[in-house]
Amino acid sequence: MDRGRESRWEKDAMTVEIVFGLVTAVALATPVFAVALALDHFLALSGSASRGVLTGGAVAAAAVGLWRLVRVLRRFDVERRNGR
């Protein structure tokens, strides 16, 4: 009856996996940015040096978060295609 469309269970599993990926991405990105924030605070940087450290921390945190999200979703896709 479905004719190749995803079942409700598959849609729910995909939603859970997306939320898991987002939550773990934030959980990994937060400490990365916290390190940059701590460096800025403890080294008492000011002006462009402070802005540079915080921008670098934000970019690194975004990269780590995106990496985690892509990794989780790719793993889910591979397992789904293999029938697991």
C-alpha positions, -999 to 999 in steps of 0.1 A, spaced: 0 0 0 28 24 8 45 20 -26 80 28 -15 72 57 9 86 56 44 65 41 71 56 61 102 82 41 122 109 51 98 99 88 99 99 86 137 133 70 138 147 96 115 132 124 137 148 108 168 182 105 150 181 142 138 173 154 174 201 131 188 225 145 162 216 181 171 218 176 209 251 158 207 264 185 183 256 212 208 270 191 236 303 189 217 304 225 204 297 241 238 330 230 255 350 240 223 336 275 225 341 275 263 378 269 258 380 300 236 360 320 262 382 308 290 413 318 270 399 352 264 391 356 300 423 342 316 446 360 292 427 392 296 427 399 259 412 431 246 402 446 213 409 427 181 428 399 199 397 391 220 375 393 189 398 370 170 399 343 198 361 344 202 356 343 164 380 314 161 363 296 190 329 301 173 341 288 140 358 258 157 326 251 177 305 253 146 328 230 127 328 204 155 290 206 158 285 203 120 309 174 119 290 155 146 256 161 130 268 149 96 285 119 112 253 109 131 231 113 100 254 95 77 257 66 101 219 64 103 216 65 65 241 36 61 224 15 87 189 22 72 201 12 37 217 -20 51 183 -28 68 194 -25 104 
